[in-house]
Amino acid sequence: MGYKLFGVVMFAAAITSIIGSAYTSISFLKSMLPKVAAHENGWIIGFIVLSTSYSSPSASQ
């Protein structure tokens, strides 16, 4: 039971970290690029998809 709870907590922390970093990164870009500001939600979703779909070569072994 403890391992499953630990896994859920770690998963929640990882998802929160990804969403927070995406929002922060796009907020910085939006202040410099008007096109990013016009389509902020799409950029955030794209950043999340890109960051979660990447796997390093060492992780796939």
N, C-alpha and C positions, 0 to 999 in steps of 0.2 A: 504494500500500500504506500509506503513512504517513497519508494522509487518512482511510482506513478505520479504522486503529488509533486515530487521534485521535478519530474519531466514537464508537467503542466506549468509549473512556475517558470522554468527555464524557457519554455516555448513562449509564454506570455512576455517574458523579458525580451526575448529576441524580436518578436513582432513589434513590440513597443519601440525598441531601439531603431528598427528599420523605418517605421512610420515617422518617428521623430527626426531622424537624420534626413529623410526625404523632404519633410516639410521645411526644415532649417535650410537645406541646400537650395531649394526652390525659392524660399524667401529672399535669400541673398541674390540669386539670379534675377528675380523679379524686380529688384530695386535698380538693376543695371540694364535690363533688356525689356522693353515694352511688350514684345511678342510673348514673352514668358508670362507677364502679368495678365495678358488677355486670355491666356489658356492655362491658368495656374493648375486647375484640377487635373487636366490631362498630363501636364508635366509631372505632377506628383505621382500619379498612377504609373506613368512610364518609368519614373525613377525607381519605384517600388518593384515593378516587374523586372527591370534590369538588374537591380541589386539582389533579388531573390532567385533569379534564374542563373546567375553566375556560380560556377563551381570551380574551385581551383584544381589543378591536376593532382595534387596530393590528397585531396578529399575524396577523389573517385577511386582510389586504390584500395 
